[in-house]
Structure formats: structure tokens, C-alpha cells
């Protein structure tokens, strides 16, 4: 029996591939939570992006050579850009095998090869770096774009407006992506923004700006197409992804500042559920789900088994290796008191 | 050898580096069309074009952040903050971003940028345009810090700074721009090491930036009865204190002369190091001679009194070596 249209597969259907990436992000974030509960994460400053997976609609427009910075809730973005989940979880667990050899953790993960110029624990801190990456792209004549990802909390930081102004002034290949999950820690966006029409702020600086429904990855994908491609042509842009933070701010936060009713309503805006309803092929989707769960389980087990860094590595990488590493305190004390013994 | 000014030496360092390396760019407020608030970058916009000499809006955190991103992606930006006092605006980008990226990211991503700025007193610029904030930079692992006190160092240290793989804060002194001197064919000391500016056996004085010149004047007045050894620290972070300790172990006395507020200062750090490392060689406690613990006042009379000068350095040095107290100590 032959069919008029070939069957939908990951290879020929980008929507399915986006669903798969979103599912991998969710499964990954669940393992981050699990590592915390097992006592295997480095600390509790772990900010999950569950509910915000539709950012894949933007990252799908990025390509090799493109760069980006993220806020503290950036696991999903990095995974979507090709990160190895084992090395991410190892970093989140403070292991030597992690992307940053256990020096940065969840909030400072980075990989130069994949264009990740750094997650940031200062709200807005990484935003201006994409302006500089844009200057590099302009001066070296590439078509690379650089994207700053941040949350609605970042909309309160002055440096965003400095960066948007410079990007517009110099017509740089830069995109500002605000993932509005409605909360900066415990403060809902209507308690932090006098006017919540964020794209209009970007338009005021001369950027092309749009808002997309974060419950629908295909809507994000469509809106992001014009923004990202415009940026490559020297028209910097701004995209707000309207989402809902399913869980607390960090692992210790039980969100006492919001009602169960609100959370239930918010969690109905689930980009995975929306995508499943559209794609409809349950057998294929269930296979994708199972593969994602298995992949992340395997990554988590390997990350937990990975060893911690040796203590003396703490003196490495303060400066380039051409500069002597900082002197250990014990060595200094031994010199001072040892000579007097 | 031809004489040139500290300002022209800095400009020559920038233009030589830009000729040699296309990835070097300048960015900052008034660096292009205006030519720099103190004229250091005059003519460079015409010579190298607007893609490499970038006039920025008055957005210090943003422009330093942009320089960081450019450095991370392959350029060698020299960002200018017009006055070091504006460090208050940029310390997140400088201290949390530029300084820590290499470390936080496990050595993958360096930030090879220079932050050029200038500080110090001498122009009645008052409390927000006259400070010496080098201690903030020295207190931040990951930053390198250079402060030239001679015309030759203005050239060579800036050239060296632009070759470093890590962020360098380069603090010029507003009172030195018109000082004349020669640019030596080779640097007076390798990058990162102090330079011994005068040899002497009675007293070691550690100093840097404009106070080097005041200290050299004082040393002339003290000689020949008191011979001072003057160590120009030049590069303060990381600090190579070996030559200083060697000197103090010979002289048994040490004074640290700076313009910065004394409490919590570079001078305090050096005094602590001398105490730890030279305790058994010291005839007298290491002595800090710095700025008063006050904001810089605008009145020229008050401003001059707020920091050391050659006369005060001479008096205190003589007191330390001969126990001959100055008249004000009675």
C-alpha cells in the first residue's frame, strides 16, 4: 500500500523536531530537580525553564557561528543550541566533566564552541555583550546574529535600554529576547512594570519588535523568523515570548505569593501540550517522549557518577595560563611563619 | 632622543597597535569626533574610520558590556571611561562580567580588552572627577591593573596592555598628560614587573602614577644624606612584589606613597605584605603616606592639602630615617 504523502518523521517535519527539543528540555529540567532532591546538585540556585520551552521557536532560526547570552534561567536555551545534557548536568552538579569544569554551575554555564557566551546571575548582566558580538560580526563581515535572552525581570534593568539604543544606533545584527514568565522571583510583572507592553519599549528605540504566544512554539517560530532574519540584515529586533513559569523561582521556592488557581490556569498554557494537540500522532510522540526520558536519565546517571574537580584546580583560570596562578594562602603563610620557626 | 608628552605617547601606542592589528578598536564617549576629553584619541577617527573608533552614547555600563562581548568574539577593544570615578557605573560589567568570565566558564572564554581611564587630582574637578580608585580594581581577581607614571610607560604599558589575554584596567593620571619625556626603545621593565627608578640604601619608597614624580623630586632633595630606593610598581594586579621585598630587606625601611584615600588602599596592602615578608629586616614599621580619608574638595588649597606632595614626602622620609620630626609633628 502506498500513500500520497510520506509519513511524518523527525527528519522531514520541523514541527516534530521542535516538539522533540521542547520535550528534551522539559525532561532535562526534571532531572535538574531530581539531582537537587538527591543532594547531587551544587546548591539550590537552580532555575527551571519548565513552561518556557517555546523559546525553541527562536533558537531554531539560529545557526553555527551565531552567539548568545542567557539569564539565570537558561538551561533550555543552551540545550536547544546543541548542548550535551551530561556535561550540563555535570556542571550543575559542580563536576570536573562539566562545561566549565565545575567553576560556573547552573547560572554561569557557557560554551564558546556552541556560541554560548555565558549564562549570567546578574539580571541584565549579559545583555550588552551581544552588542559587542554584533560589532565583531559587522567589522569582520559575517552574517552571524547574537541573541540576548532575559526575563521580564530584565526589563527593569537600565543596561537593557543602553544596549537596545546602541544596537539600533549602529544597526547591529542583534536580537533581544524577553521570555516573560510573569515573575521576577516573587514579583509579578504587573507589580514591576508601569506599562506591560514591552515591544513598544523596543520600538521606541527603533527596533523591530513583536510579541508571541509562549504556549505555541509555532507562533514563536513564525514571529521570530522576521526578527532574526531582519537582524542579520542589520535591523536589530526584540521578541517577547509570553509564557508562564510553572514552578518556583529556584528550587527552594514554593511560590507562596501566587494562588493555586493562578498556577493551574498558568500551567494550562503548556507549549508541549499545544504542540502535541497539533501534531496528533501519539505513537510517534510517545516514542519521542520515551527517548528523551531515557537520554536524560542516562545523562543524569553519568553526571552523578562524574568526579568533583581536584581542589587545586581552584587556582586555575583566574587569568590566562601565561600569568602565574594566584598563590595559595597556605603557601604564603608557610613562607611567613615557616621562616620564623 | 625626542621629547614627547604622556598624552602623545598614549596616542602613539593606540595608533601603533591599530596599525599592527585590525582587531583593535576604540570605543567610548567623545573618543572620535571630539578626540577624547583630554585629547588622547585626537585624529584617530579620521585615520581608522568609524567602525574602529566608535563614539558611544553616555552609557558607561553598556559600552563596557559591549566591549566585553566584542572581546569574547575576537576583537581587541579598548573601551574608554572618561573618569575613573565613573567606575561606580560600570563595576558590574567590570567586576562581575569581564573579571570573572574566564574563571566562571572554566577557562574557555577570555576577555582581552583594555579599559582606559584616568584618575587623580590636580584640576579642581572635585569629589566625582578626582578619585584614585585603583584599590577597587586590585581587590578584584581576574582584572589586571596598570598605572603609568612616566612618558615611556604611557607608551609601553599601553602597548603591552593591548596584547594581554585578560581584561586590563589602565588608569592614566590627569595631571600627567602634558608631562614631557622620552619613549625608550625598550620598556623599562617587562609587563607585570616593577621598575626601580632610583637606587639607594637608606629607605625604600614604593609608589606609582603621578606620585612617582613627586617621590623622585623628594629623593633629589633628600640626597646625598639620605639615599632612597624608588620602586615604581606600574602593574598593580597581579602585583609582583619580589623586587620591593628585596629592596626593603636591604634598606630596612619602607614607605608607600600614593594619592588614593589611605584606608583600605593599595598602600595598605603593600604595608601588610612588607610586614609579613620583611618583619625580621625592618628597622621601623612600614609607613603609608597617602591621600587623606576624605572626598576630594574643589578648592585648590584644600585639594592640594588632601594628597601628599614632594615636600611632605621629603619630611616624612627624613623623619622615618633620622627621627628628625617635621615642625607640624610637635
Interface residues (C-beta under 8 A of the other chain):
Chain A: X67 X69 X98 X99 X100 X101 X102 X103 X104 X108 X110 X111 X112 X117 X118 X120 X122 X125 X126 X127 X128 X129 X130 X131 X132 X133 X134 X135 X136 X137 X138 X139 X140 X146 X158 X159 X162 X163 X165 X166 X169 X170 X316 X317 X318 X319 X320 X322 X323 X324 X326 X332 X335 X336 X339 X340
Chain B: X25 X27 X51 X52 X54 X56 X57 X59 X61 X62 X63 X64 X65 X66 X67 X68 X69 X70 X71 X72 X73 X74 X75 X77 X92 X93 X96 X97 X101 X102 X103 X104 X105 X106 X107 X108 X109 X110 X141 X142 X144 X164 X165 X166 X192 X238 X276 X277 X279 X280
